[in-house]
Amino acid sequence: MRKFLLSFILLIFISSFLYAFNDYKSIEDVKSLNYELFEEIGLDENKINYVSRVIYSTYKKAQYISSNGASPQKAVTLDKEADEMLLKVLSQSELKKFNSIKHKLK
């Protein structure tokens, strides 16, 4: 139970860190700031565009939810939604690589 709680808190912290400190103005902003990371994973141009859209939409949702007093459960829900959207275009190995470099996103 304790490990689950610590994992849950860590997940919330990472999610909020990723989306709270970035100030994306557009999808192109996300793409240009993180292009090298996306290429490092091995994504082609179409996948880069899709991943940038997912990141931007998740960022906007997180911003909206936090302005309305979000509960910790909402952060987990956003992460799950983002992973589901990413799996539409990325393979499991690409998603795993993406999740491993998430902390490097600008």
Buried (B, 14 or more C-beta within 10 A) or exposed (E): EEEEEEEBEEBBEBBBEBBEEBEBEEBEBBBEBBEEBBEEBEBEEEBBBBBBBBBBBBBEBBBEBBEEEBEEEBBBBBBEBBBEBBEEBBEEEBBEBBEEEBEEBE
